[in-house]
């Protein structure tokens, strides 16, 4: 199944989906050394996004979050791709400058559930359920 979306960050990334119904603040919400969500109030607290495909409504918080994403990429703790319902500048900038494939505005979210393997093509703006 292929889902059309809007391309934000170029490239192709594959992995297991980790899904949240809550936005994430990368500054103070994710440990850039490990990729573990550390926000004590977030539903994914304790989960690791390293090597996964992160599916979130969007981001929140400080613009420094873009640089946290960049640091995660340098540390090898970043997600392989990001899907947002609605991208905002913090997450989009972080993904673009870190070469993390990213799309938003998926036309259909059926099948995008925790643990599902997907491929995000940020060049074409597609999500493929594998």
Buried (B, 14 or more C-beta within 10 A) or exposed (E): EEBBBBBBBBBBBBBBBBBBEBBBBBBEBBBBEBBBBEBEEBEBEEBBBBBBBBBBBBBBBBEEBBBBBBBBBEBEBBBBBBBBBEBBEBBBBBBBBBBBBBBBBBEEBEEBEEEBEBBBBBEBBBBBBE
